[in-house]
Amino acid sequence: MDKDTMKLVDGDFSAEVRQTLRNLGAILQAANSSYEKVVKVTVFLSDLNDFVALNNVYKEFFTKDFPARSAFQVSKLPMNARVEIEAVAATGNMKTICCH
């Protein structure tokens, strides 16, 4: 959804995913966070056949250390959207912990 018009963006599924992830980026920035601080993503798709297209756009925004992710097909989304993305992100400084 375009945050200015409050309408779904014109275009194909990839355009809708791209706008959804841009909206997520704006929310993350407002919360003093970023894509790098996202730890879990849940994706709701109206058609699971769009999963490959989702991945192609997803890689434009999440480039390394991908967060945990779940994806589900649902019967319907608000405004007949084709995708909805929910994310959990840290704010402030993050410390990477690794076990050897």
N, CA, C and O atoms as a MOPAC input file, in Angstrom:
PM7 MOZYME 1SCF
protein

 N      0.83700 1    -1.16500 1     0.00000 1
 C      0.00000 1     0.00000 1     0.00000 1
 C      0.88800 1     1.23700 1     0.00000 1
 O      1.86200 1     1.32100 1     0.74900 1
 N      0.54400 1     2.17000 1    -0.83100 1
 C      1.25000 1     3.44700 1    -0.85400 1
 C      0.80600 1     4.25100 1     0.36500 1
 O     -0.38500 1     4.50300 1     0.54600 1
 N      1.75800 1     4.65100 1     1.19200 1
 C      1.40900 1     5.34300 1     2.44000 1
 C      0.78700 1     6.70900 1     2.20600 1
 O      0.09100 1     7.22400 1     3.08100 1
 N      1.02400 1     7.30600 1     1.04500 1
 C      0.45800 1     8.62400 1     0.75300 1
 C     -0.97400 1     8.52900 1     0.23100 1
 O     -1.83400 1     9.32100 1     0.61800 1
 N     -1.22700 1     7.56100 1    -0.64500 1
 C     -2.56800 1     7.42300 1    -1.21900 1
 C     -3.44200 1     6.44300 1    -0.44700 1
 O     -4.66300 1     6.44000 1    -0.60100 1
 N     -2.81200 1     5.60700 1     0.38800 1
 C     -3.50500 1     4.55700 1     1.13900 1
 C     -4.21400 1     3.56700 1     0.20300 1
 O     -5.25400 1     3.00200 1     0.54300 1
 N     -3.62500 1     3.37600 1    -0.97600 1
 C     -4.14000 1     2.41100 1    -1.94200 1
 C     -3.02400 1     1.44400 1    -2.30800 1
 O     -1.84000 1     1.75400 1    -2.17500 1
 N     -3.42500 1     0.26700 1    -2.77100 1
 C     -2.43000 1    -0.69000 1    -3.23800 1
 C     -1.71500 1    -0.11800 1    -4.44700 1
 O     -2.31200 1     0.59300 1    -5.25500 1
 N     -0.44900 1    -0.42800 1    -4.56500 1
 C      0.33200 1     0.08700 1    -5.69100 1
 C     -0.09000 1    -0.61700 1    -6.97800 1
 O     -0.50500 1    -1.77500 1    -6.96500 1
 N      0.02500 1     0.10500 1    -8.08000 1
 C     -0.22700 1    -0.49600 1    -9.38600 1
 C      0.95400 1    -1.38400 1    -9.74700 1
 O      2.08000 1    -1.15200 1    -9.30700 1
 N      0.68500 1    -2.38400 1   -10.53900 1
 C      1.77000 1    -3.22400 1   -11.01500 1
 C      1.59000 1    -4.67000 1   -10.62100 1
 O      0.53500 1    -5.08400 1   -10.13900 1
 N      2.64200 1    -5.42000 1   -10.83900 1
 C      2.60300 1    -6.85200 1   -10.58700 1
 C      2.87100 1    -7.16300 1    -9.11600 1
 O      3.02800 1    -6.26400 1    -8.28900 1
 N      2.91700 1    -8.44000 1    -8.82000 1
 C      3.14900 1    -8.89300 1    -7.45200 1
 C      4.46000 1    -8.35000 1    -6.89600 1
 O      4.51500 1    -7.94000 1    -5.73700 1
 N      5.50700 1    -8.34000 1    -7.70100 1
 C      6.80800 1    -7.84200 1    -7.23900 1
 C      6.73000 1    -6.38400 1    -6.81200 1
 O      7.36500 1    -5.99300 1    -5.83300 1
 N      5.96800 1    -5.58400 1    -7.52600 1
 C      5.79800 1    -4.17100 1    -7.15500 1
 C      5.10700 1    -4.05100 1    -5.80500 1
 O      5.44000 1    -3.17500 1    -5.00600 1
 N      4.14700 1    -4.92900 1    -5.55200 1
 C      3.44200 1    -4.90400 1    -4.26700 1
 C      4.37800 1    -5.30400 1    -3.12600 1
 O      4.36300 1    -4.68500 1    -2.06200 1
 N      5.18500 1    -6.32900 1    -3.34500 1
 C      6.15000 1    -6.75100 1    -2.32600 1
 C      7.16300 1    -5.63800 1    -2.06800 1
 O      7.47600 1    -5.33100 1    -0.91700 1
 N      7.66400 1    -5.04700 1    -3.12400 1
 C      8.66300 1    -3.97500 1    -2.99700 1
 C      8.10000 1    -2.81000 1    -2.17000 1
 O      8.79200 1    -2.28200 1    -1.29900 1
 N      6.85200 1    -2.40900 1    -2.43600 1
 C      6.25000 1    -1.31500 1    -1.67300 1
 C      6.02800 1    -1.72600 1    -0.22100 1
 O      6.22600 1    -0.92200 1     0.69000 1
 N      5.62000 1    -2.96200 1    -0.00600 1
 C      5.42500 1    -3.46000 1     1.35900 1
 C      6.73200 1    -3.40000 1     2.14100 1
 O      6.74200 1    -2.99700 1     3.30400 1
 N      7.82500 1    -3.79500 1     1.51300 1
 C      9.12100 1    -3.76700 1     2.19200 1
 C      9.64900 1    -2.34300 1     2.35900 1
 O     10.36200 1    -2.06300 1     3.32200 1
 N      9.31500 1    -1.44800 1     1.44500 1
 C      9.66500 1    -0.03100 1     1.64600 1
 C      8.90900 1     0.52600 1     2.85200 1
 O      9.47400 1     1.26200 1     3.66200 1
 N      7.63700 1     0.17300 1     2.96400 1
 C      6.84800 1     0.61000 1     4.11900 1
 C      7.45600 1     0.07400 1     5.41300 1
 O      7.54700 1     0.79100 1     6.40900 1
 N      7.86800 1    -1.17900 1     5.38800 1
 C      8.52700 1    -1.76200 1     6.55500 1
 C      9.78600 1    -0.97900 1     6.89100 1
 O     10.05000 1    -0.70900 1     8.06200 1
 N     10.56200 1    -0.61200 1     5.88600 1
 C     11.77900 1     0.16900 1     6.10700 1
 C     11.49100 1     1.49800 1     6.77800 1
 O     12.24400 1     1.92300 1     7.65500 1
 N     10.41000 1     2.16300 1     6.38000 1
 C     10.03900 1     3.44000 1     6.99600 1
 C      9.65900 1     3.24700 1     8.46100 1
 O      9.99900 1     4.07100 1     9.31000 1
 N      8.96000 1     2.16600 1     8.75000 1
 C      8.58400 1     1.86700 1    10.13800 1
 C      9.82500 1     1.54400 1    10.95700 1
 O      9.96300 1     2.00800 1    12.08900 1
 N     10.72800 1     0.75100 1    10.39000 1
 C     11.97000 1     0.41500 1    11.09000 1
 C     12.77500 1     1.67000 1    11.39500 1
 O     13.28100 1     1.83100 1    12.50600 1
 N     12.89400 1     2.55100 1    10.42400 1
 C     13.65200 1     3.79100 1    10.62000 1
 C     13.01700 1     4.65200 1    11.71100 1
 O     13.72600 1     5.22700 1    12.53700 1
 N     11.69800 1     4.74200 1    11.71800 1
 C     11.00500 1     5.53100 1    12.73900 1
 C     11.22500 1     4.95700 1    14.13800 1
 O     11.16500 1     5.68200 1    15.13000 1
 N     11.48000 1     3.65200 1    14.20800 1
 C     11.71700 1     2.98300 1    15.49000 1
 C     13.20300 1     2.87100 1    15.81300 1
 O     13.58700 1     2.12700 1    16.71500 1
 N     14.04500 1     3.61100 1    15.07800 1
 C     15.49500 1     3.55200 1    15.26900 1
 C     16.02200 1     2.12700 1    15.07100 1
 O     16.83900 1     1.63000 1    15.84600 1
 N     15.53000 1     1.49600 1    14.01300 1
 C     15.96300 1     0.14400 1    13.68700 1
 C     16.28100 1     0.09900 1    12.19400 1
 O     16.33200 1     1.13800 1    11.53600 1
 N     16.49400 1    -1.09600 1    11.66500 1
 C     16.83900 1    -1.25200 1    10.25200 1
 C     16.56700 1    -2.69100 1     9.83100 1
 O     16.26500 1    -3.54900 1    10.66100 1
 N     16.68000 1    -2.94000 1     8.53300 1
 C     16.50400 1    -4.30400 1     8.02900 1
 C     17.50200 1    -5.25400 1     8.68700 1
 O     17.18300 1    -6.41700 1     8.93400 1
 N     18.70600 1    -4.76500 1     8.97100 1
 C     19.74000 1    -5.60800 1     9.57800 1
 C     19.37100 1    -6.04700 1    10.99200 1
 O     19.92600 1    -7.02100 1    11.50000 1
 N     18.44900 1    -5.34300 1    11.62800 1
 C     18.05600 1    -5.66300 1    13.00000 1
 C     16.76800 1    -6.47700 1    13.07600 1
 O     16.28100 1    -6.77500 1    14.16700 1
 N     16.22100 1    -6.83300 1    11.92400 1
 C     15.02100 1    -7.67300 1    11.90500 1
 C     15.42800 1    -9.09500 1    12.26900 1
 O     16.36200 1    -9.64900 1    11.68900 1
 N     14.72600 1    -9.68100 1    13.22900 1
 C     15.06800 1   -11.02900 1    13.68500 1
 C     14.05800 1   -12.08000 1    13.23600 1
 O     14.37700 1   -13.26900 1    13.19900 1
 N     12.84000 1   -11.65200 1    12.89500 1
 C     11.80500 1   -12.61300 1    12.47200 1
 C     10.83700 1   -11.91900 1    11.53100 1
 O     10.40100 1   -10.79600 1    11.78500 1
 N     10.50700 1   -12.59500 1    10.44600 1
 C      9.54800 1   -12.08900 1     9.46700 1
 C      8.48100 1   -13.16100 1     9.25200 1
 O      8.78800 1   -14.34700 1     9.12900 1
 N      7.23900 1   -12.72600 1     9.21100 1
 C      6.13800 1   -13.60400 1     8.84100 1
 C      5.49200 1   -13.01700 1     7.59400 1
 O      5.11900 1   -11.84400 1     7.56800 1
 N      5.36600 1   -13.83400 1     6.57300 1
 C      4.80200 1   -13.39000 1     5.29600 1
 C      3.47900 1   -14.11100 1     5.07200 1
 O      3.38600 1   -15.32900 1     5.22000 1
 N      2.47000 1   -13.34500 1     4.71700 1
 C      1.16200 1   -13.88600 1     4.37900 1
 C      0.93800 1   -13.64100 1     2.89000 1
 O      0.98000 1   -12.50000 1     2.43000 1
 N      0.70100 1   -14.70600 1     2.14600 1
 C      0.51700 1   -14.62800 1     0.69600 1
 C     -0.88400 1   -15.10400 1     0.32500 1
 O     -1.38700 1   -16.07700 1     0.88800 1
 N     -1.50700 1   -14.41600 1    -0.61900 1
 C     -2.80300 1   -14.88800 1    -1.10300 1
 C     -2.62700 1   -16.06400 1    -2.06800 1
 O     -3.57500 1   -16.81000 1    -2.31600 1
 N     -1.42300 1   -16.23000 1    -2.60900 1
 C     -1.12500 1   -17.33900 1    -3.51700 1
 C      0.31700 1   -17.78800 1    -3.29000 1
 O      1.26100 1   -17.05600 1    -3.58900 1
 N      0.47300 1   -18.97800 1    -2.76800 1
 C      1.81100 1   -19.49000 1    -2.46200 1
 C      2.67100 1   -19.65000 1    -3.71700 1
 O      3.89200 1   -19.76900 1    -3.61100 1
 N      2.06200 1   -19.65600 1    -4.88600 1
 C      2.83000 1   -19.71100 1    -6.13400 1
 C      3.65500 1   -18.44900 1    -6.34900 1
 O      4.53800 1   -18.43200 1    -7.20700 1
 N      3.38500 1   -17.39300 1    -5.58600 1
 C      4.15100 1   -16.14500 1    -5.68000 1
 C      5.41900 1   -16.17000 1    -4.82500 1
 O      6.13200 1   -15.17000 1    -4.74900 1
 N      5.70200 1   -17.29800 1    -4.18500 1
 C      6.82500 1   -17.37500 1    -3.25300 1
 C      8.17000 1   -17.07800 1    -3.92000 1
 O      9.01000 1   -16.40200 1    -3.32500 1
 N      8.38700 1   -17.56200 1    -5.12500 1
 C      9.66000 1   -17.31500 1    -5.82300 1
 C      9.81600 1   -15.82200 1    -6.10700 1
 O     10.89100 1   -15.26200 1    -5.89700 1
 N      8.76100 1   -15.18300 1    -6.57900 1
 C      8.81400 1   -13.73600 1    -6.83800 1
 C      9.05600 1   -12.97400 1    -5.53900 1
 O      9.79400 1   -11.98900 1    -5.52700 1
 N      8.44500 1   -13.42000 1    -4.45400 1
 C      8.67800 1   -12.81400 1    -3.14400 1
 C     10.16000 1   -12.87500 1    -2.80100 1
 O     10.74600 1   -11.86700 1    -2.40400 1
 N     10.76600 1   -14.03500 1    -2.94800 1
 C     12.19000 1   -14.19900 1    -2.62100 1
 C     13.07500 1   -13.27700 1    -3.43900 1
 O     14.04200 1   -12.71900 1    -2.92100 1
 N     12.75200 1   -13.11500 1    -4.70900 1
 C     13.57400 1   -12.25900 1    -5.56800 1
 C     13.58300 1   -10.81500 1    -5.08400 1
 O     14.62900 1   -10.16600 1    -5.11700 1
 N     12.45600 1   -10.30500 1    -4.64000 1
 C     12.39100 1    -8.93200 1    -4.12500 1
 C     12.96100 1    -8.87400 1    -2.71000 1
 O     13.65600 1    -7.92000 1    -2.36100 1
 N     12.67600 1    -9.87400 1    -1.90500 1
 C     13.13300 1    -9.94300 1    -0.51400 1
 C     14.64800 1    -9.76200 1    -0.43100 1
 O     15.14600 1    -9.09200 1     0.47400 1
 N     15.37700 1   -10.35800 1    -1.37400 1
 C     16.84400 1   -10.28100 1    -1.38600 1
 C     17.35700 1    -8.87400 1    -1.67800 1
 O     18.52400 1    -8.58000 1    -1.41700 1
 N     16.51300 1    -8.00700 1    -2.21000 1
 C     16.90800 1    -6.61300 1    -2.42600 1
 C     16.98700 1    -5.85100 1    -1.10000 1
 O     17.73600 1    -4.88100 1    -0.98500 1
 N     16.22600 1    -6.28200 1    -0.11300 1
 C     16.12100 1    -5.57100 1     1.15900 1
 C     16.88200 1    -6.26800 1     2.28700 1
 O     17.47100 1    -5.60800 1     3.14300 1
 N     16.86800 1    -7.58500 1     2.28600 1
 C     17.60200 1    -8.37400 1     3.27800 1
 C     18.76400 1    -9.01900 1     2.53400 1
 O     18.57200 1    -9.95500 1     1.75900 1
 N     19.97500 1    -8.51200 1     2.77600 1
 C     21.11000 1    -8.91600 1     1.95000 1
 C     22.07000 1    -9.89300 1     2.61400 1
 O     22.84200 1   -10.56000 1     1.92500 1
 N     22.03500 1    -9.98900 1     3.92300 1
 C     22.89600 1   -10.95600 1     4.61100 1
 C     22.30100 1   -11.23800 1     5.97900 1
 O     21.44700 1   -10.49400 1     6.46100 1
 N     22.74900 1   -12.29800 1     6.59200 1
 C     22.22400 1   -12.69500 1     7.89900 1
 C     20.70200 1   -12.60500 1     7.90800 1
 O     20.10700 1   -11.89000 1     8.71400 1
 N     20.09200 1   -13.34700 1     6.99300 1
 C     18.64600 1   -13.29900 1     6.84100 1
 C     17.94000 1   -13.62800 1     8.15100 1
 O     18.35100 1   -14.54300 1     8.86500 1
 N     16.88300 1   -12.89000 1     8.47100 1
 C     16.12900 1   -13.19600 1     9.68800 1
 C     15.34900 1   -14.50400 1     9.51600 1
 O     15.11800 1   -14.96100 1     8.39700 1
 N     14.95300 1   -15.08700 1    10.63400 1
 C     14.06900 1   -16.24900 1    10.57300 1
 C     12.80500 1   -15.81800 1     9.83200 1
 O     12.37400 1   -14.67100 1     9.94100 1
 N     12.21600 1   -16.74900 1     9.07800 1
 C     11.04200 1   -16.36600 1     8.29200 1
 C     10.06800 1   -17.52200 1     8.17700 1
 O     10.46100 1   -18.67800 1     8.02100 1
 N      8.80000 1   -17.18700 1     8.25500 1
 C      7.71700 1   -18.12100 1     7.98400 1
 C      6.86500 1   -17.52000 1     6.88500 1
 O      6.73300 1   -16.29900 1     6.79600 1
 N      6.28600 1   -18.36700 1     6.04800 1
 C      5.38600 1   -17.88900 1     4.99900 1
 C      4.15600 1   -18.78700 1     4.96600 1
 O      4.25500 1   -20.01000 1     5.06600 1
 N      3.00700 1   -18.15900 1     4.82600 1
 C      1.74100 1   -18.87800 1     4.82500 1
 C      0.85400 1   -18.37600 1     3.69700 1
 O      0.85400 1   -17.19000 1     3.36700 1
 N      0.10300 1   -19.29300 1     3.11400 1
 C     -0.93900 1   -18.87500 1     2.18400 1
 C     -2.20500 1   -18.66700 1     2.99200 1
 O     -2.56100 1   -19.49500 1     3.83000 1
 N     -2.88000 1   -17.56200 1     2.73800 1
 C     -4.13300 1   -17.24300 1     3.42200 1
 C     -5.22400 1   -17.06600 1     2.37300 1
 O     -4.94000 1   -16.81600 1     1.20200 1
 N     -6.46500 1   -17.19800 1     2.80300 1
 C     -7.55900 1   -17.12000 1     1.83500 1
 C     -7.80700 1   -15.70600 1     1.33800 1
 O     -8.23500 1   -15.51800 1     0.19900 1
 N     -7.54400 1   -14.70500 1     2.18000 1
 C     -7.78300 1   -13.32800 1     1.75900 1
 C     -7.02600 1   -12.38100 1     2.67500 1
 O     -6.84500 1   -12.64700 1     3.86300 1
 N     -6.58400 1   -11.26000 1     2.09000 1
 C     -5.91200 1   -10.20400 1     2.84500 1
 C     -6.71800 1    -8.91500 1     2.71000 1
 O     -7.47600 1    -8.76600 1     1.75200 1
 N     -6.57100 1    -7.98100 1     3.65100 1
 C     -7.29800 1    -6.71600 1     3.56000 1
 C     -7.03600 1    -6.01700 1     2.22300 1
 O     -5.92400 1    -6.06000 1     1.69500 1
 N     -8.05900 1    -5.38500 1     1.69400 1
 C     -7.98800 1    -4.61600 1     0.44700 1
 C     -7.61000 1    -5.48900 1    -0.75000 1
 O     -7.16300 1    -4.97900 1    -1.77700 1
 N     -7.78900 1    -6.79800 1    -0.61600 1
 C     -7.40800 1    -7.75500 1    -1.66700 1
 C     -5.92200 1    -7.69200 1    -2.00200 1
 O     -5.51700 1    -7.95900 1    -3.13300 1
 N     -5.12100 1    -7.33800 1    -1.00900 1
 C     -3.66900 1    -7.34600 1    -1.18800 1
 C     -3.22000 1    -8.77400 1    -1.47300 1
 O     -3.90600 1    -9.73600 1    -1.12800 1
 N     -2.06900 1    -8.89200 1    -2.10300 1
 C     -1.51100 1   -10.21300 1    -2.39900 1
 C     -0.44300 1   -10.62200 1    -1.39700 1
 O     -0.05300 1   -11.78800 1    -1.34000 1
 N      0.03600 1    -9.64800 1    -0.59500 1
 C      1.07900 1    -9.94200 1     0.38500 1
 C      0.91500 1    -9.03500 1     1.59800 1
 O      0.53100 1    -7.87100 1     1.48000 1
 N      1.21300 1    -9.58800 1     2.74800 1
 C      1.31600 1    -8.81600 1     3.98800 1
 C      2.54800 1    -9.33900 1     4.71000 1
 O      2.78100 1   -10.54700 1     4.76300 1
 N      3.33400 1    -8.42600 1     5.26200 1
 C      4.57100 1    -8.82500 1     5.92800 1
 C      4.59100 1    -8.24500 1     7.33000 1
 O      4.37100 1    -7.05200 1     7.53500 1
 N      4.85900 1    -9.11400 1     8.28000 1
 C      4.97600 1    -8.73600 1     9.69000 1
 C      6.41900 1    -8.99200 1    10.10200 1
 O      7.00700 1   -10.00300 1     9.71600 1
 N      6.98900 1    -8.08400 1    10.88100 1
 C      8.39200 1    -8.24900 1    11.27500 1
 C      8.59000 1    -7.92100 1    12.74700 1
 O      7.88900 1    -7.08700 1    13.32000 1
 N      9.55100 1    -8.59200 1    13.33300 1
 C     10.00800 1    -8.30300 1    14.69000 1
 C     11.45200 1    -7.85600 1    14.55900 1
 O     12.27300 1    -8.54900 1    13.95800 1
 N     11.76100 1    -6.68900 1    15.12700 1
 C     13.11300 1    -6.13700 1    14.99700 1
 C     13.60400 1    -5.60300 1    16.32800 1
 O     12.81900 1    -5.18200 1    17.17800 1
 N     14.90600 1    -5.62700 1    16.49100 1
 C     15.54300 1    -5.03100 1    17.65900 1
 C     15.73000 1    -3.53700 1    17.40900 1
 O     15.76000 1    -3.08100 1    16.26500 1
 N     15.85200 1    -2.79900 1    18.48400 1
 C     16.19500 1    -1.38300 1    18.38200 1
 C     17.47200 1    -1.16200 1    19.17500 1
 O     17.84200 1    -1.99000 1    20.00700 1
 N     18.13800 1    -0.05800 1    18.92400 1
 C     19.38600 1     0.21700 1    19.62700 1
 C     20.51200 1    -0.64900 1    19.09800 1
 O     20.47800 1    -1.08300 1    17.94600 1
 N     21.50800 1    -0.90300 1    19.93100 1
 C     22.67600 1    -1.68700 1    19.52800 1
 C     22.40600 1    -3.17200 1    19.68000 1
 O     21.80700 1    -3.61100 1    20.66200 1
 N     22.85400 1    -3.93500 1    18.70100 1
 C     22.72900 1    -5.38900 1    18.76000 1
 C     24.11300 1    -5.99400 1    18.89100 1
 O     25.07400 1    -5.49900 1    18.30200 1
 N     24.21300 1    -7.04400 1    19.65000 1
 C     25.47300 1    -7.75400 1    19.80400 1
 C     25.29900 1    -9.14100 1    19.20900 1
 O     24.36300 1    -9.86200 1    19.55600 1
 N     26.19700 1    -9.50800 1    18.32100 1
 C     26.15300 1   -10.83300 1    17.71800 1
 C     26.83700 1   -11.81700 1    18.64600 1
 O     27.95900 1   -11.59400 1    19.10000 1
 N     26.14900 1   -12.89800 1    18.91800 1
 C     26.69900 1   -13.94300 1    19.77700 1
 C     26.87900 1   -15.19100 1    18.91900 1
 O     25.96500 1   -15.61800 1    18.21300 1
 N     28.05600 1   -15.75600 1    18.99500 1
 C     28.34500 1   -16.93200 1    18.18400 1
 C     28.96400 1   -18.01100 1    19.05200 1
 O     29.78400 1   -17.73700 1    19.92800 1
 N     28.57500 1   -19.17800 1    18.80500 1
 C     29.12500 1   -20.32000 1    19.53900 1
 C     30.12100 1   -21.04900 1    18.65500 1
 O     29.91400 1   -21.16900 1    17.44800 1
 N     31.19400 1   -21.53200 1    19.24800 1
 C     32.21400 1   -22.25000 1    18.48400 1
 C     32.20300 1   -23.70700 1    18.82900 1
 O     32.99500 1   -24.47600 1    18.28500 1

